[in-house]
């Protein structure tokens, strides 16, 4: 009886140690992927401000589904049509800051929530607005691409 109990106890200790070791290896990888996605969110925000179609084309999946704050839905081709070609940089005085970015990983898929502040000047009028976005990124062909996005204004 004592030997059986000792055997069970040793098995539990060994399993716990193996689990802890695998968890400690997974933690840096998870932080690395989170860092990559946070950087991609920064690139996405900067490209939207600059209306940089080339960068957006790279970041957006061909299957992109984008839902605007008014509930209208568009795809990648429709969204890119509203951007400037690389040879015509935007004259916008806008800027954006990602105030809070949270990453939730699910294998090769990530849900990222982004609270951002957009500010600038349009027609000599200054503006400042906050938006909450939910983005779904999927790792396809070795790189992360945005497959779905929904944006809502933050009411004050």
Secondary structure by P-SEA (a helix, b strand, c coil): caaaaaaaaaaaaaaaaaaaaaaaaaaaaaaaaaaaaaaaaaaaaaaaaaccaaaaaaacccbbbbbccccccccaaaaaaacccccccccccbbbbccbbbbbbcccbbbbbbbbbbbbbcccccbbbbbbbbbbbbbcccbbbbcbbbbbbbcc
